[in-house]
């Protein structure tokens, strides 16, 4: 799997602490976690040794481009309330 997008509204802590390490351990190349509970977007890339080595977290996500599909641009900003 090249990209997994997960939207979390009430299970964000579980998703971050349990599921993300599982995804990394199983080699999911990139995960976008849309955390509606905290109004944050987590972009995680490059899994290694059960964790993601490139992590960014923002309340203002803007345009995201998956590493595996560099010609694709996805505007994530409408997913969170305006700051």
N, C-alpha and C positions, 0 to 999 in steps of 0.2 A: 504494500500500500504506500502510495507516495504522499497523500495528504488526507488527514482526518480532520473534519470540522465538527466540533461538539458545542452544543448550546446548553448551558447549565443555568438553572434558575434557583433551585433549592439545594442542590447537592454539590456546590462548588468546592467545598473543602474536601469532600471525598474524591471528587474528580481530580483535584490537584495533587492530593497526597497518595492516593491509591492508583487511580487509573493512569495518570501521566507516566509514572515509573513503569507500569506494565506496558504501555505503548512503547516507551523507549527500549525496554528490555526485549520486546518483540520486533524491534527494528522499524517501527513506523517512522518514516523519514521526516515528517512534519505534522505538527498538530496546531490547530487554531482552536483555542478554548474561549468561547464567548461566555463570559461570566456575568450573567444578568443580576445575580445576587449582589456582587460588588461593583457592578458597572465598569468592568475591565475587560480588555481583550489580551489574552496571553498567546504569543506566537512563539512556538518552540520548534527548534530545528536541530538536526545533526545529532542523533542519539549515539551515545557511547557509554558502555559500562552501566546500563540501566538508568541513565539520566540524559537530559538534553543539554548539549554543550552551548547552544545559542538560544537565549531566552530573552524575550522583551515583553514587557507588560505596560499597557497604556490605557488611559481613559479616553484618549482621542486617537482612535486607530487609523483613520484615513484609508488610504489605498494600500492594500497588501498584495504581494506577488508571490505565489508559491515558487519555491526553488525549482521544482520539477516542471513547472509550466511558466517560464519567465515572460511569455507574451500575454499571459492572462493577468488582468488587473481587476481586483475586487475591492469595491468601496465598502468598508466595514463600518463607517461612521454612522449610518442610519440605524445600526443595531443597538446603539446605546443612547440614552438621553443626552441632550446637549448640556455641556458643563457650564 
